[in-house]
Amino acid sequence: LVREITAAEPGVDLALGCTAQRLLREDGAFQGVVVRDRNGSEAELRGRLVVGADGRASGIAELAGLPSKTLPHERIAYGAYFEGRLPANAPDATLWFLDPDVAVANPTDDGLVFYGALPTKARMAEFKRDPEAALVSYIAALPEAPPIHESTQVGPVIGKVDMPNRMRGPIGPGLALVGDAALATDPVFGVGCGWAFQSSEWLAESIAPALRGEEALDRGLSRYRRRHRRELRSHTFVIHDFATGRRLNLIERLLMRGAAHDPEVAARFKAFGSRQPKTGRALAAVTPRILVVNARQALSRRPGGPAQTAPDQT
Ligand SMILES: Cc1cc2nc3c(=O)[nH]c(=O)nc-3n(C[C@H](O)[C@H](O)[C@H](O)COP(=O)(O)OP(=O)(O)OC[C@H]3O[C@@H](n4cnc5c(N)ncnc54)[C@H](O)[C@@H]3O)c2cc1C
């Protein structure tokens, strides 16, 4: 979809099968790339700005020698598409926090469901030995398990065991990184594609005045770097901390239990989980309510305590 839409834009030359090999640098700034096609022929592409949108192993970031920081990631990810009976919450996705392992059931196009297992690396040997069997038994053993035994696997089980959290740049002289090239994070929260689109948008907005000739490119690039940090810093802090494979902390347990029993806490939790702006502060504001809901639940579990409210399916 992205390729089709981009190729249809006036002024875009789509060059499939070309790989960026080297950066062109003149007068202290990057001024383009050398690309090689499938026949081995090389060509220079020149421009005022080079954008590295080349994913989590970004060669452009490496070639540019941009600063980078890598943080550990202690989970593996295995998943496959299945056809058959849909999970109870379809068309919504369901995410299991098994503390510390994670699982996901994602209903998607054409009646397919993507089942994913994201356990800690403690289970890596089991998944490497027999990915199909490990995935099916992992999903079937979930609490309120989705109907994986009533489904047929469509396509191979895809696994990824090395997914360090990586932050780079995101700018250099005449150069900017977007998407995973700038920030590759733990896939548990499903934010990567959204952030790839958003970071591209922030870059475009930041450098528009420079492209109109109203200011120097460096100013626009600095604006992009600030925006990237401002928008994503607090979310990446939470995501990278959880990516260590640690167990849920007390605050997270209270929050999740509160969300299961109280619609207002659930709404705030959803807003935070779906990365809506300024929800960290909104979540803090609902802390007293989270504590009250948890206290009520604790009391209700004692003999003679008030009746327990049933957790909803949020
Ligand atoms: C297991 C797993 C599960 C995930 N689940 C989700 C999810 O549920 N939701 C979500 O939003 N995100 C998810 N993500 C993250 C998501 O896949 C990425 O964040 C997203 O694809 C990043 O987009 P991008 O365009 O920056 O990079 P990419 O999608 O990696 O695209 C980079 C492109 O650059 C090309 N390229 C690389 N080097 C060169 C070169 N030298 N010359 C020319 N081209 C080059 C590559 O071929 C590729 O096409 C998941 C990731 C993993 C690993």
The ligand as an SDF file (V2000), in Angstrom:
LIG
                    3D

 53 58  0  0  0  0  0  0  0  0999 V2000
    8.2440   -9.8080   15.6650 C   0  0  0  0  0  0  0  0  0  0  0  0
    7.8010   -8.3990   15.3570 C   0  0  0  0  0  0  0  0  0  0  0  0
    6.4580   -8.0620   15.4900 C   0  0  0  0  0  0  0  0  0  0  0  0
    6.0140   -6.7630   15.2240 C   0  0  0  0  0  0  0  0  0  0  0  0
    4.6950   -6.4590   15.3840 N   0  0  0  0  0  0  0  0  0  0  0  0
    4.2630   -5.2060   15.1370 C   0  0  0  0  0  0  0  0  0  0  0  0
    2.8880   -4.8630   15.2700 C   0  0  0  0  0  0  0  0  0  0  0  0
    2.0530   -5.6820   15.6350 O   0  0  0  0  0  0  0  0  0  0  0  0
    2.5270   -3.5680   15.0100 N   0  0  0  0  0  0  0  0  0  0  0  0
    3.4240   -2.6280   14.6120 C   0  0  0  0  0  0  0  0  0  0  0  0
    3.0460   -1.4740   14.3840 O   0  0  0  0  0  0  0  0  0  0  0  0
    4.7270   -2.9350   14.4590 N   0  0  0  0  0  0  0  0  0  0  0  0
    5.1690   -4.1960   14.7100 C   0  0  0  0  0  0  0  0  0  0  0  0
    6.4960   -4.4930   14.5510 N   0  0  0  0  0  0  0  0  0  0  0  0
    7.4310   -3.4110   14.1900 C   0  0  0  0  0  0  0  0  0  0  0  0
    7.3410   -3.0210   12.7200 C   0  0  0  0  0  0  0  0  0  0  0  0
    7.5540   -4.1640   11.9080 O   0  0  0  0  0  0  0  0  0  0  0  0
    8.4010   -1.9600   12.4330 C   0  0  0  0  0  0  0  0  0  0  0  0
    8.3930   -0.9810   13.4410 O   0  0  0  0  0  0  0  0  0  0  0  0
    8.1410   -1.2800   11.0860 C   0  0  0  0  0  0  0  0  0  0  0  0
    8.1470   -2.2300   10.0460 O   0  0  0  0  0  0  0  0  0  0  0  0
    9.2050   -0.2180   10.8390 C   0  0  0  0  0  0  0  0  0  0  0  0
    9.0120    0.3260    9.5550 O   0  0  0  0  0  0  0  0  0  0  0  0
   10.2200    0.9810    8.7770 P   0  0  0  0  0  0  0  0  0  0  0  0
    9.6530    1.4350    7.4760 O   0  0  0  0  0  0  0  0  0  0  0  0
   10.9270    1.9480    9.6350 O   0  0  0  0  0  0  0  0  0  0  0  0
   11.2700   -0.2080    8.5360 O   0  0  0  0  0  0  0  0  0  0  0  0
   11.0850   -1.5770    7.7330 P   0  0  0  0  0  0  0  0  0  0  0  0
    9.6760   -2.0250    7.6940 O   0  0  0  0  0  0  0  0  0  0  0  0
   12.1130   -2.5120    8.3060 O   0  0  0  0  0  0  0  0  0  0  0  0
   11.4870   -1.1930    6.2280 O   0  0  0  0  0  0  0  0  0  0  0  0
   12.8200   -0.8810    5.8790 C   0  0  0  0  0  0  0  0  0  0  0  0
   12.9790   -1.0640    4.3780 C   0  0  0  0  0  0  0  0  0  0  0  0
   14.2670   -0.5940    3.9860 O   0  0  0  0  0  0  0  0  0  0  0  0
   14.8180   -1.5180    3.0430 C   0  0  0  0  0  0  0  0  0  0  0  0
   16.2940   -1.3920    3.1020 N   0  0  0  0  0  0  0  0  0  0  0  0
   17.1270   -1.7720    4.1120 C   0  0  0  0  0  0  0  0  0  0  0  0
   18.3950   -1.4870    3.8070 N   0  0  0  0  0  0  0  0  0  0  0  0
   18.3860   -0.9060    2.5730 C   0  0  0  0  0  0  0  0  0  0  0  0
   19.4020   -0.3950    1.7020 C   0  0  0  0  0  0  0  0  0  0  0  0
   20.6970   -0.3890    2.0410 N   0  0  0  0  0  0  0  0  0  0  0  0
   19.0180    0.1080    0.5120 N   0  0  0  0  0  0  0  0  0  0  0  0
   17.6980    0.1340    0.1490 C   0  0  0  0  0  0  0  0  0  0  0  0
   16.7040   -0.3270    0.9120 N   0  0  0  0  0  0  0  0  0  0  0  0
   17.0390   -0.8490    2.1130 C   0  0  0  0  0  0  0  0  0  0  0  0
   14.3130   -2.8700    3.5270 C   0  0  0  0  0  0  0  0  0  0  0  0
   14.3540   -3.8040    2.4800 O   0  0  0  0  0  0  0  0  0  0  0  0
   12.8820   -2.5370    3.9400 C   0  0  0  0  0  0  0  0  0  0  0  0
   11.9950   -2.6250    2.8730 O   0  0  0  0  0  0  0  0  0  0  0  0
    6.9560   -5.7810   14.8100 C   0  0  0  0  0  0  0  0  0  0  0  0
    8.3140   -6.1290   14.6550 C   0  0  0  0  0  0  0  0  0  0  0  0
    8.7370   -7.4100   14.9340 C   0  0  0  0  0  0  0  0  0  0  0  0
   10.1960   -7.7440   14.7850 C   0  0  0  0  0  0  0  0  0  0  0  0
  1  2  1  0
  2  3  1  0
  2 52  2  0
  3  4  2  0
  4  5  1  0
  4 50  1  0
  5  6  2  0
  6  7  1  0
  6 13  1  0
  7  8  2  0
  7  9  1  0
  9 10  1  0
 10 11  2  0
 10 12  1  0
 12 13  2  0
 13 14  1  0
 14 15  1  0
 14 50  1  0
 15 16  1  0
 16 17  1  0
 16 18  1  0
 18 19  1  0
 18 20  1  0
 20 21  1  0
 20 22  1  0
 22 23  1  0
 23 24  1  0
 24 25  2  0
 24 26  1  0
 24 27  1  0
 27 28  1  0
 28 29  2  0
 28 30  1  0
 28 31  1  0
 31 32  1  0
 32 33  1  0
 33 34  1  0
 33 48  1  0
 34 35  1  0
 35 36  1  0
 35 46  1  0
 36 37  1  0
 36 45  1  0
 37 38  2  0
 38 39  1  0
 39 40  1  0
 39 45  2  0
 40 41  1  0
 40 42  2  0
 42 43  1  0
 43 44  2  0
 44 45  1  0
 46 47  1  0
 46 48  1  0
 48 49  1  0
 50 51  2  0
 51 52  1  0
 52 53  1  0
M  END
$$$$
